[in-house]
């Protein structure tokens, strides 16, 4: 088997709109064409504040779940210390169900903790809290029914 037969290639979905106007028709055409061309995954990212206009990954992934059939759907990455792990775990589990098991959840610590107070969180213990949040998400997905 050649590398071309085993290599999976993903592509970023249009989710950033520098002009400010969100064009969902463009997104729909793009992701459907990407699937037709054989891209194995479609990706988005988290940027909550600032410019340009960026779609939130949770709502965007839910939209992509309804527009696609085969491509995996991923976010690279949620800055986990900004989030309540219970709410995030539930939203991601819902999207995984809506997409037929195609979700890829990427989480990260973030560059630094300076912006965390904007999200109601403290920068202290952010690494320990990140590890705890990952453990909570895993437990909710594997131990709770």
C-alpha positions as CSV (number, residue, x, y, z in Angstrom):
1,X,0.0,0.0,0.0
2,X,1.4,3.4,-1.0
3,X,1.5,6.5,1.2
4,X,-1.1,8.1,-1.0
5,X,-3.5,5.2,-0.1
6,X,-3.0,5.5,3.6
7,X,-2.5,9.3,4.1
8,X,-5.5,11.2,5.2
9,X,-5.6,14.9,4.3
10,X,-7.8,17.5,6.0
11,X,-8.6,21.1,5.1
12,X,-9.6,24.2,7.0
13,X,-13.3,25.0,6.4
14,X,-14.1,28.7,5.7
15,X,-15.0,30.1,9.1
16,X,-13.1,33.4,9.1
17,X,-14.7,36.3,7.3
18,X,-12.4,39.4,7.0
19,X,-15.2,41.5,5.5
20,X,-17.5,40.8,8.4
21,X,-20.3,39.3,6.3
22,X,-20.7,35.5,7.0
23,X,-21.4,33.6,3.7
24,X,-22.9,30.3,4.6
25,X,-23.6,29.5,0.9
26,X,-19.9,29.7,0.3
27,X,-19.3,27.4,3.3
28,X,-21.8,24.8,2.1
29,X,-20.3,24.7,-1.4
30,X,-16.8,24.5,-0.1
31,X,-17.3,21.7,2.4
32,X,-19.4,19.6,0.0
33,X,-16.8,20.0,-2.7
34,X,-14.0,19.2,-0.2
35,X,-15.8,15.9,0.6
36,X,-16.2,15.2,-3.1
37,X,-12.5,15.7,-3.7
38,X,-11.7,13.2,-0.9
39,X,-10.6,15.4,2.0
40,X,-10.9,13.2,5.0
41,X,-11.5,15.9,7.6
42,X,-12.8,19.5,7.8
43,X,-11.4,21.8,10.5
44,X,-12.2,25.0,12.4
45,X,-10.6,26.8,15.2
46,X,-11.6,28.8,18.2
47,X,-11.3,32.6,18.3
48,X,-13.9,34.2,20.5
49,X,-12.9,37.9,20.7
50,X,-11.3,40.3,18.3
51,X,-11.5,40.7,14.5
52,X,-12.1,39.5,11.9
53,X,-15.5,37.8,12.2
54,X,-15.0,34.1,13.1
55,X,-17.7,31.6,13.6
56,X,-17.8,29.9,17.0
57,X,-16.5,26.3,16.6
58,X,-19.4,24.6,18.5
59,X,-22.1,26.1,16.3
60,X,-20.0,25.8,13.2
61,X,-19.3,22.1,13.8
62,X,-23.0,21.5,14.3
63,X,-23.7,23.1,10.9
64,X,-20.9,21.1,9.3
65,X,-22.5,17.9,10.7
66,X,-25.6,18.6,8.7
67,X,-23.8,19.6,5.5
68,X,-21.5,16.6,5.2
69,X,-21.7,12.8,5.3
70,X,-18.2,11.3,5.4
71,X,-15.5,13.8,6.5
72,X,-14.4,13.9,10.1
73,X,-15.1,17.2,11.8
74,X,-12.5,18.8,14.0
75,X,-11.6,21.8,16.0
76,X,-8.0,22.8,16.5
77,X,-8.2,23.8,19.3
78,X,-10.5,24.7,22.1
79,X,-8.5,26.6,24.7
80,X,-9.9,24.4,27.4
81,X,-9.3,26.7,30.4
82,X,-11.8,29.1,28.9
83,X,-14.6,26.5,29.1
84,X,-16.8,24.6,31.5
85,X,-15.8,21.0,30.8
86,X,-19.3,19.6,31.5
87,X,-21.0,22.0,29.0
88,X,-18.2,21.4,26.4
89,X,-18.4,17.6,26.8
90,X,-22.2,17.7,26.3
91,X,-22.0,19.9,23.2
92,X,-19.2,17.8,21.7
93,X,-21.1,14.6,22.4
94,X,-24.2,16.0,20.7
95,X,-22.2,17.0,17.6
96,X,-20.6,13.6,17.6
97,X,-24.0,12.0,17.6
98,X,-25.4,14.4,14.9
99,X,-22.4,13.6,12.7
100,X,-22.5,9.9,13.1
101,X,-19.4,9.7,15.2
102,X,-17.2,12.0,13.0
103,X,-16.1,14.5,15.7
104,X,-12.4,15.1,16.5
105,X,-12.0,17.3,19.6
106,X,-8.8,19.2,19.9
107,X,-8.0,20.9,23.2
108,X,-5.1,23.0,24.3
109,X,-3.8,25.1,27.2
110,X,-3.5,28.4,25.3
111,X,-0.6,30.7,25.0
112,X,-0.9,32.2,28.4
113,X,-3.5,32.9,31.1
114,X,-3.7,36.6,30.6
115,X,-7.1,36.5,28.9
116,X,-8.7,34.0,31.3
117,X,-10.3,36.6,33.6
118,X,-12.4,37.7,30.5
119,X,-13.9,34.2,30.6
120,X,-14.5,34.2,34.3
121,X,-11.5,32.0,35.1
122,X,-8.3,32.6,36.9
123,X,-4.8,32.1,35.4
124,X,-3.6,30.4,38.6
125,X,-3.4,26.6,38.4
126,X,-4.4,26.7,34.7
127,X,-2.2,23.6,33.9
128,X,-3.7,21.6,36.8
129,X,-7.2,22.8,35.9
130,X,-6.6,21.8,32.2
131,X,-5.6,18.3,33.3
132,X,-8.7,18.1,35.6
133,X,-10.9,19.3,32.7
134,X,-9.6,16.6,30.4
135,X,-10.2,14.0,33.1
136,X,-13.8,15.3,33.5
137,X,-14.5,15.2,29.8
138,X,-13.1,11.7,29.5
139,X,-15.1,10.5,32.5
140,X,-18.3,12.0,31.2
141,X,-17.8,10.3,27.8
142,X,-16.8,6.9,29.1
143,X,-18.4,6.4,32.6
144,X,-21.7,8.2,32.3
145,X,-24.6,6.9,30.3
